[in-house]
Amino acid sequence: MKIAELASAMDIEKPVDDINIKDIVYDSRQTRPGSLFVAIPGTQVDGHKFIDQALDKGAVAAVVERARPDLAGSLAQLEVPNARKALAQVSDIFFGQPSRKLSLVGVTGTNGKTTIAYLMESIFKHAGFKTGLIGTIEYKIDNKCYHAERTTPESLDLQRILAQMVSDGVQIAIMEVSSHALHLARVDQCRFAGRVFTNLSRDHLDFHSNIENYFLSKARLFTDPTFGSGVRIINTDDVFGRRLVDMCDKDDTVTFGERDADYQLAQVKSSAVETSFTLNSSAASLAVKSRMVGDFNIVNLALAGVSAFELGASEKSVAEGIWDVAGVPGRFEKIVCGQNFQVFVDYAHTPDGLEKVLSTAKNLTGTKRLITVFGCGGDRDRGKRPEMGAIAARLSDIAIVTSDNPRSEEPEEIIRDITRGIPEEAAVELNVEVEREKAIKMAIKAAQKGDVIVIAGKGHEDYQILGDKVISFDDGVVARVALEEMLSGTN
């Protein structure tokens, strides 16, 4: 592709020489001859420091926020005010604007994104569509799965994935859209056929500073006209959802809620083995039955059903697609090895998420006990730590506070922040075990017949970040090994 076309996408004057661009990179190590290097000033590393490296590896042009006069004769430089936005613009054009060639659905909110994305993928498969999925756990192109580096890829990687989907015949793709992605322009230039808002509660305040900024980042997916005019599906049982509705064009907005909404819940039944309800609207009455349990999943199931139906799936496809999903990896995932108590692994890592999961688990205990294993991530919002401690203490009979992903922080300091939120008069039996594997084994050893264990915080993750090291660690695997040892009498 000629550099003039890419320059035009960024609304800047084209260079004198109309160079042919063979590839786009933002990591200088991936540069090959004929590349356009985009120098992004990151929070930790400034891409401008690697322009020389990119040039040495064959870059013929660079998108920069600060031009280098000393390179005027050896490298075409396209100066822009925002390199991240520029990366999205050139990536979209370079890969042929793929989001306009399939139906792209964006799902955003604090909790429920992954579950809703998996449910919608299943529904559309049952409707006969070839599907794609971009999310926290994995990226999927039809039935091919790829490891997910982050919830929403960088714009260049995202456009490349979407282009591959188009090439492979994908008709509809469901994407989890993070607040980081919206703030950092990763999804800029995408055109959405549908956008789904789940809920909003405290999360990522280390990045957004306050919940207002966090909300406004999420809201941009629904209010920025450059994302297209596709339908918006919003959960109005959430206070931020109601606020979002007031910010949107009513003609393209569909609401879900217990009352005063376009789709309303009726005939809700929830047990330890399945969930069922009806979604009533002026257009349809959708009967939903699912093998997924937990009151918090009712909203996820409903939003997935409403969204898929509004985007063209039949009532039959909604029912079949939802029933086909027994669960989502790391989302209230049941670990069964023949033990006489229940063990669940869940990704809940926010106060709201932990409260919902533990409340559901508490309902399953009857007269037995709830044992919770959890921690909080390092180098992230410290304010949520005591809140999560208080929630675990209030809802659990036994709470075992341990490490999550401590990163560069001392695990003991994170744990102290958590336990500060636990009142001295709390009835909970409190235990502290820094090593997460030992904490999980402690919970399993303490469990008695009928008890429920929730191992919260990491869910599907198969690693743990300790300082500058990333080690292999999977809550589900550790729990299974501990259960098998217990049952065999080798523990």
VENDAKA-V144477 format. One record per run of one state. SS is the DSSP state (hx for helix, st for strand, lp for the rest). FROM is the first residue (numbers start at 1). LEN is the number of residues. If there is no record, write none. Layout:
BEGIN
ss = [SS;SS]
from = [FROM;FROM]
len = [LEN;LEN]
END
This chain:
BEGIN
ss = [lp;st;hx;lp;st;lp;st;lp;hx;lp;st;lp;st;lp;st;hx;lp;st;lp;hx;lp;st;lp;hx;lp;hx;lp;st;lp;hx;lp;st;lp;st;lp;st;lp;hx;lp;st;lp;hx;lp;st;lp;hx;lp;hx;lp;hx;lp;st;lp;hx;lp;hx;st;lp;st;lp;st;lp;st;lp;hx;lp;hx;lp;st;lp;st;lp;st;lp;st;lp;hx;lp;st;lp;hx;lp;st;lp;st;lp;hx;lp;st;lp;hx;lp;st;lp;st;lp;st;lp;hx;lp]
from = [1;2;3;10;20;21;23;26;28;31;35;39;41;42;46;47;57;61;65;69;72;76;80;83;95;98;101;103;109;113;127;131;135;138;142;144;148;155;168;172;177;179;184;194;198;205;209;211;224;225;228;231;236;239;248;250;253;258;263;271;275;281;285;291;295;311;315;325;328;329;331;332;333;335;342;347;351;366;370;375;383;396;398;402;407;408;411;420;429;433;436;447;452;457;463;467;469;473;475;489]
len = [1;1;7;10;1;2;3;2;3;4;4;2;1;4;1;10;4;4;4;3;4;4;3;12;3;3;2;6;4;14;4;4;3;4;2;4;7;13;4;5;2;5;10;4;7;4;2;13;1;3;3;5;3;9;2;3;5;5;8;4;6;4;6;4;16;4;10;3;1;2;1;1;2;7;5;4;15;4;5;8;13;2;4;5;1;3;9;9;4;3;11;5;5;6;4;2;4;2;14;3]
END
